Amino acid sequence: MVAMVLASCGTTKTVPITGRQQNLLVTDGEMLSLSTQQYSEYMKSAKPSTNAANTAMVKRVGQRLATAVETYLRNNGMAEDVQNYKWQFNLVQDQNVNAWCMPGGLICVYEGLLPVTQDEASLAIVLGHEIAHAVARHSAEQYSTAYRQQYGLQIGSAVAGALGAGSNAVSIGQAIAAKGMSLASLKYSRNHESEADHLGIIFAAMAGYDPQVAINFWQRMAAQSSNKSAEFLSSHPSDETRIKQIKGWMPEALKYYRKTASASSGSKASNKNNSSKPITSTKTIHISTKKKK
């Protein structure tokens, strides 16, 4: 009964491309408000990268992906979703192999990831994956699940009245706080991670990056996981499963890539030059260990 009441209070959303249905107890606006606050607090304590070339690359690739995603949404009847994104792409001094995204497209990349990505196309695979978490509202799903788990058995049908009164943000914020969760450290389910892989290579393809580089990139990431340094891989599907899934989605991603390449004259040559350009030598990356909160 409680589960039915909670479900009836939610809003049904559809994930772009995959078409998966979601029932959410928190709105996009509420998630953006929470993420904007947390992201701002994080960036105050973080150390921005001092490598101008790599910082510019992260912002350039990120914005290229964001533009492609927004164009797709507008062209496919989801223009209203675009207002929920406040894209930011920041590179910070941290030696961990990691990147993360908060709702609204607030993204952070650690310098330790760049020696593994090695080129812009592979960086686009990572940023596509992170953008996918935002577009697919995975954080909202996690928050909704936490809310149900925290309060479902305690307050039963009273939830309906509380949510109807517009107290989502406060109630869900309390639920998350009680569980010690934050948007920056939120661990998605393996299904969410697989969905982000799926959408991520398609978003990269939409932006004109060859999605086929994802195979070699994730193989490099698999090698990193053996020495426990790839925080990015925690709770993800196994390396073998992930690569097998990506290969299965590749024909679909290549359709978007070929369509993008043929949409504008000269784009194919431009993509080749931009997507395979190596990053600045890893010897020039300034990495320092960020103090853990």
N, C-alpha and C positions, 0 to 999 in steps of 0.2 A: 504493500500500500504506500509506504513512504517513498519507494523508488518511483512509483507512478505519479505521486504528487510532485516530486522534484522534477521529473521529466516533463510534466505538464507545464511547469513554470519556465522551462527553457525555451530557447529560440532555435529553430532548425536552420542549419546552414549547409551549403554544398561546397566541398573542396573543388577548386578549379582543376580541370583536366582529368583527375581520377573519378570525380563524380560521387565521392563518398559522402554520406549524410552524417551530420553531427548534431547533437543536442547540447547547447551551451547555456550555462546559467549566468554568464557575464557578457556584457556587450563589448564591441570593439572599442568604443569610446572609453569605457572603464579600464580596459586593458592598456590602452595607450596612455591614460593618465598615470597608472601604476608604473608602467615601464619607463616613461619619461622621467619620473622622479628617481627611480632606481638607477637608471643609466647616468643621469646627471651626477648622482652621488658617487657612482663608481668612477666616472671620468675625473672627478676632483681628486681622487686618491691615486689614479693610475698615472703612469709616466709615458707620455706620448713618445713614439719613436722619433729619434733624431735623424733618421735616414730619410732625407727629403724625397729621393727617387722612389723608394719603396712605399712611402706614405702616399705619394701621388698616384702610384700604381694601384694601391688598394682602393683609393677613392674613385679613380677612373674606371676600373673594372666594375666596382660596385654600382656606380651610377649608370653605367652602360646596361647592366642587368636590370636595375630598377626601372629604367626607361622602357626596356623591352617588356617587362612584366606589366607595367601600367598600360602600355599600348595594347597588350593582349587583353587585359581586363576590360578596357574601354570598348574594344572591338567585339567583345563577347558578352555584352549585356551586364557587366559588373562594374560599370563606371563609378557607382556610389562607393565601392570598396576603396578606391584610390585615395579618398580623403582620409583614410585611416593610417596612411603611411607618412612618416616624418623621417625619411631616409638619412642615416648617418653611417659613415664607414670610417672607423678609426683604427690605426695601427699602434699598438702599445708595446713597451719594452717588457717582455716576458718570454723566458726561454721555453716555456711549455708549448707543446705542439697542440694548439687549440684555437678555436674561433667559436663565437656564439652570437645569437641574435635575440633581441627582446622584441615583443610585439610592437608593431609600427615600423619595423625595419631599422631598429637601432642596433648596429652591428659592431662587434669588436674582433679584431684579428691580432693574434700574438705573433711577435717576430719569430718565435721558434717554429712557426708553421711554414714560413717562406722557403727554408732550405728543402722542404719536402714538396711543396707545390712546384718550385723551380721555374715555372713560366706562367704567363698571364692566363692561358687557357685552363690550366690546372687550378689556378686561383679562382677562376670563374666557376669551376665545379664546386669548390668549397663555398663560395659566396652564394651560388645558386642553391645549394643545400640549405644554407642558413636562411636565405630569403624565403625558401619554401616553408620553413617552420612558421614564419610570420604569415604568409599568404594562406596556409592551411589552418591557421588559428590553433596550432598545437598547444601553445601556452594556455589559451582559454579552455581547451579541453582538459588539460592537467589541473587547472584551477577548479573547474567544474567538478572533476572527479574528487579532488581533495575536499571540496565543500560537502559533497554527498557523504564522503567517508567520515568527515569530522562532525557534521551536524545531523545527518540523516536520521540516525536512530535516537537522537536526543530531542529534536524539536518537531518531528513529524509534520503534520499538516500545517503547522504554524509557519513553515517556510513560505508557503504560498502567499500569505499575507505580508510577510516581511519583504519578499522579493517584489511583490506588487507595489509596496510602498516606496520602492526605488532604493533599497539599501544594499543592493548587490555588492557594490565596491567595498563597503565597510564590512559586510558579513564575510565575503570571500577573502578580503584582506586579513581578517582575523583568523580565518581557517588556515590560510597559508602561513601566517606568522606562528600559529600554534604548532605547525609541522616543521618550522624552521626552514622553510623553502624561500628562495629568492629567484627572480627571473633569470639572473645571470648563471645560477647554478642548477637550474631546473633540468631534471633528467627526463627525457621523453621515453615513451615505450618503444620497443623494437619495431612495432608497426608504424609508429610515427617516424622513426628514423628511416625505415624503408620507403615510406611515402615521400620523405624529404629527398632521399636519393633519386627517386623516380622523377619528382618535379624538378629537382636541381639540375639534372642533365638536360632536361627540356628547356628550362629557363636559360641555361648557358647557350644552348643551340639557338634559341630565339634571339639572343644578343649577338649571334654571329661567331660564337666560339665552337670549335669542333668537339662534340660531346664524346668522341672516341678516346680522348685523352684521359677520360675518367678511369678507364681500366688500369692503365699504368700508374696513375696517381694513387688509386686505392690499393694497388699492390705495394707501392712505396709506404703507404700508411700502415699496411699490414705488417711490414717489416718493422715499423716503429713500435707497433703494439707489443712486439716480443720483448722489448726492454722497458715496458711499462711507462714510457714517456709520453704516449699519445692520449692525453686526457680527453681529446675529442672523440675517441672511440668507445668510451665507457657506455655501456648499455646498448651499443649498436649490435646489429646482426653479426654473426660470425663472418670472418673475412671471406671464406669460401662462399657463403650464402650471398653476401653483399655483391661480390663480383659476378656471380651467376645471375643474380637479379638484374644487375645493370646491363649485362650482355643481352638479357631478354628484352629490356626496354629500349635498347639501342636503335632498332629499326624505327620505332616511333619518334625518338629524339632526332634521328637523322632527317626525318621528313620536315621538321621545323627548321633544321639547319640548312637544308637545301632550299627551302622556301625563302628563308632569310637571305641566303646567298644570291638568289635570283631576283630578289625584290628591288635591288638597286645596282646600278652599273658600277663595276669595279669593287664591289664589296668582297668578293671572294679573295682577290689579291690582298685587300686591306686586312681581312681576317687572318690570312696566312702570316702576314707580317706582324700583326699585333698579338695574335694568340700564342705564338711560339717564341716570342722574344724573351730571352732569359732575364731573370731579375739580376740586380746588382750582386756581385760576388758575395757569398755568405760571410766572407771575411770582413766586409764593410758594414754588416748589420750590427747595430749597437744593442746588445742584449744585457739586461740586468734583471736580477731576481726580484719580482714584486712581492712585497710583504703581504702575507695572507691575512685576511681580516679575521 
